Amino acid sequence: MKRAVCLLALVIPFLGGCATLDRDANADAIAGPAGLTRMLIKTDPFVLTTFARITDLNAPIDIYIEGDGLAWVSRSEVSLDPTPREAMGLQLAAQDRAPNVVYLARPCQFTARAKNPACGIPYWTGKRFAPEIIAAMNQAVDQVAAHAPGQKINLIGYSGGGAVAVLVAARRQDVASIRTVAGNLDHAEVNRLAKVSPLSGSLNAIDAAGQLAKTPQIHFSGSADSVVPPVIADRFRQASASPCVSVRTVPGATHETGWRERWADLLREPPRCGS
């Protein structure tokens, strides 16, 4: 299914009309040069799209989780397809040179609706972090982990994918580390600051902070991020009250910019417990 985005001539006047972005083709163009191959993973009740590169069964797996995607077309209009335009989580995964890298799209992203009858608007709005969403993502991680039995996994989440990474990690014993980028680690506070409705039906990552106090973590925030400001990562660190949880503010980064070009360097800073 082709996913098109109309860009107003006011924004890009020299185009003289609508530019078309095929979001699937864009994802393939990001993944291909990095050796990431598109696959489908069947969970209950969703079919998830993934891009994966597994080359060493004796090495850990870095698993990237996408953000919320195009959940809303505007502040008041819900999208009919949450597939992300730019797929920042995938762009980060493509920068990772580890032998085993897997990208997980969120439920209802990239996968055709005919293969995903369980999909519906609540799952990318108020229920985007619902228990059944987290259970499905955890099932997907189970299937990925089975490709390298006994190996640890490193979870990396962008934006809302950061919340999913934390909530999935709280269900597992094989997570070596967590990294989040512009992570929505307290959606109640994020929505309060934005003066929008709370996410009814969703779990909140900050409620799992204490449970993960012994898991090494780094939570990256952009100094210019007005969507998920650095105070959110600070709140999560305070809730964890743990030397294993650190936060880093990246100068000049916004919610959607300043990450791809810096990610290779940021990855060199491993999460660890203590200074």
C-alpha positions in Angstrom: 0.0 0.0 0.0 1.4 3.4 -1.0 1.4 6.0 1.7 1.5 9.5 0.3 2.1 12.8 2.0 1.0 16.1 0.4 3.4 19.0 1.1 1.9 22.4 0.7 3.3 24.7 -2.0 3.6 27.3 0.8 6.2 25.1 2.4 8.1 24.1 -0.7 7.1 26.6 -3.3 9.3 25.5 -6.1 7.6 22.1 -6.3 4.5 23.8 -7.7 2.1 21.4 -6.0 2.2 18.1 -4.1 5.3 16.1 -3.4 4.7 12.4 -2.9 6.6 10.4 -0.2 6.1 6.7 -0.3 6.8 5.8 3.3 7.5 2.1 2.5 10.0 3.0 -0.2 11.6 5.5 2.1 12.1 2.9 4.8 13.6 0.4 2.3 16.0 3.1 1.1 17.2 3.6 4.7 17.4 -0.1 5.5 19.0 -1.4 2.4 22.4 0.2 2.5 22.7 -0.9 6.2 22.0 -4.6 5.3 18.7 -4.6 7.2 16.2 -6.9 5.6 12.4 -6.4 5.8 10.4 -9.2 7.5 7.1 -9.7 9.3 6.6 -10.9 12.8 3.3 -12.4 13.9 2.3 -11.6 17.5 -1.0 -11.7 19.3 -2.9 -9.8 17.9 -0.7 -7.8 15.6 1.6 -8.4 12.6 4.7 -6.3 13.0 7.1 -5.1 10.4 10.8 -5.4 11.2 14.1 -4.8 9.5 16.9 -7.1 10.7 20.6 -7.9 10.3 21.8 -10.9 12.3 25.4 -11.9 11.5 26.9 -13.3 14.7 24.9 -15.7 16.9 27.4 -15.2 19.7 26.9 -11.5 20.1 24.2 -9.4 21.7 21.3 -8.0 19.7 20.6 -4.2 19.5 16.8 -3.8 19.1 15.5 -0.4 18.0 11.8 0.5 18.6 10.2 3.2 16.4 8.4 6.2 17.7 4.7 7.0 17.5 4.9 7.8 13.8 2.1 9.8 12.1 -0.4 9.5 14.9 -2.0 12.8 14.3 -2.2 14.9 11.0 -2.8 18.0 13.1 -3.6 18.8 16.7 -7.2 17.9 16.2 -7.2 15.4 13.3 -6.2 11.8 13.8 -4.1 10.1 11.1 -5.6 7.1 9.3 -2.2 5.5 9.0 0.5 5.9 11.8 3.4 4.8 9.6 6.2 7.3 10.2 7.2 9.7 7.5 10.9 9.8 8.3 11.2 6.6 10.5 13.8 8.1 12.9 14.1 4.8 14.8 15.0 3.1 11.6 17.5 5.9 10.7 19.2 5.3 14.1 19.3 1.5 13.5 20.9 2.1 10.1 23.8 3.9 11.9 24.5 1.0 14.3 27.4 -1.1 13.1 26.9 -3.9 15.6 26.7 -7.4 14.1 23.1 -7.9 15.2 20.7 -5.1 14.7 16.9 -5.3 14.6 14.4 -2.6 14.1 10.8 -3.1 15.3 8.0 -0.9 13.9 5.2 -0.2 16.2 1.8 -2.0 15.7 -0.1 -0.8 12.7 3.0 0.9 11.1 4.2 -0.2 7.7 2.1 -3.4 7.7 -0.9 -3.4 5.4 -4.2 -3.2 7.2 -5.5 -6.3 5.5 -2.8 -8.3 7.4 -3.6 -6.4 10.6 -7.3 -6.5 11.3 -6.7 -5.8 15.0 -5.4 -2.3 14.1 -7.6 0.7 14.9 -7.1 4.4 15.7 -7.1 3.8 19.5 -3.8 1.9 19.1 -1.9 4.9 17.9 -3.8 7.5 20.1 -4.9 6.9 23.6 -4.0 3.2 23.8 -0.6 3.5 22.1 1.1 2.0 25.3 -1.8 -0.3 26.2 -1.0 -3.6 27.9 -1.8 -5.5 24.8 0.6 -3.3 22.7 3.4 -3.9 25.2 2.7 -7.7 25.3 2.8 -7.8 21.4 6.1 -5.9 21.4 7.5 -8.2 24.0 6.5 -11.2 21.9 8.3 -9.7 19.0 11.4 -9.3 21.1 11.1 -13.0 22.2 11.2 -14.0 18.5 14.1 -11.8 17.8 16.0 -13.1 20.8 15.5 -16.6 19.6 17.8 -15.9 16.7 20.8 -15.7 19.1 19.9 -18.0 22.0 21.3 -17.0 25.3 22.5 -13.6 24.2 21.6 -10.4 25.9 19.6 -7.7 24.2 20.1 -3.9 24.2 16.9 -1.9 23.8 16.9 1.4 22.0 13.7 3.4 21.7 13.0 6.7 19.9 10.2 9.0 21.3 7.2 6.8 22.2 9.5 3.8 21.4 11.4 4.8 24.4 8.4 4.2 26.6 7.9 0.9 24.9 11.5 -0.1 25.5 11.2 0.6 29.2 7.9 -1.2 29.5 9.1 -4.2 27.6 12.4 -4.3 29.6 10.3 -4.4 32.8 8.9 -7.8 31.6 12.2 -9.4 30.8 15.4 -10.8 32.3 17.7 -10.6 29.3 18.0 -6.9 28.8 21.6 -5.7 29.2 20.9 -2.0 28.7 18.3 0.6 27.7 18.9 3.7 25.6 16.2 6.2 24.7 16.3 9.1 22.3 13.8 11.9 23.0 12.0 9.3 24.9 8.4 9.8 26.2 9.2 8.4 29.6 6.2 10.1 31.4 3.4 10.6 28.9 1.1 12.0 31.7 3.6 14.9 32.2 4.3 15.3 28.5 0.6 15.7 27.8 0.1 17.9 30.7 2.8 20.3 29.5 1.4 20.2 26.0 -2.1 20.9 27.4 -3.6 17.9 25.5 -5.8 15.0 26.7 -4.1 12.2 28.7 -3.5 8.8 27.1 -6.3 6.8 28.6 -5.7 3.1 28.4 -1.9 3.4 28.3 0.7 2.2 30.7 3.3 4.9 31.7 7.0 4.2 31.5 7.8 6.2 34.6 5.8 3.7 36.7 8.4 1.0 35.8 11.4 3.2 36.7 12.0 1.6 40.1 11.7 -1.9 38.7 14.5 -1.3 36.3 16.8 0.4 38.8 19.6 -2.2 38.2 19.5 -2.0 34.4 22.2 0.3 32.9 20.4 3.1 31.0 21.1 6.3 29.2 18.3 8.7 28.3 19.2 11.3 25.6 17.2 14.5 25.3 17.4 17.4 22.9 18.1 20.8 24.4 15.7 22.3 21.9 13.0 19.6 22.1 9.7 21.2 22.8 7.7 17.9 22.4 9.5 15.8 25.0 11.7 18.3 26.9 14.7 17.2 29.0 12.8 17.6 32.2 11.0 14.3 31.3 14.2 12.3 31.4 15.1 14.0 34.6 11.8 13.0 36.1 12.4 9.4 35.1 16.0 9.4 36.6 14.6 10.8 39.8 11.9 8.2 40.0 14.5 5.4 39.5 16.8 6.8 42.2 19.5 4.6 40.8 23.2 5.2 39.8 22.5 2.9 36.8 20.3 5.6 35.2 21.9 8.6 33.5 20.6 11.4 31.3 22.3 13.4 28.6 21.1 16.6 27.0 22.3 17.0 23.4 22.8 20.6 22.5 20.7 21.9 19.7 18.8 18.7 19.1 15.0 18.9 18.7 12.5 16.1 18.9 13.1 15.1 15.2 16.5 16.7 14.3 20.0 16.4 15.4 20.0 12.7 16.2 20.9 10.8 13.0 24.2 12.6 12.4 25.2 12.3 16.1 24.0 8.7 16.7 27.3 6.9 15.8 29.1 9.0 18.4 26.4 8.7 21.1 26.4 4.9 20.7 30.0 4.9 21.8 28.9 6.0 25.3 27.8 2.7 26.9 25.2 2.7 29.6 26.7 1.7 32.9 26.0 1.7 36.6 27.9 4.3 38.5 30.1 7.1 37.2 
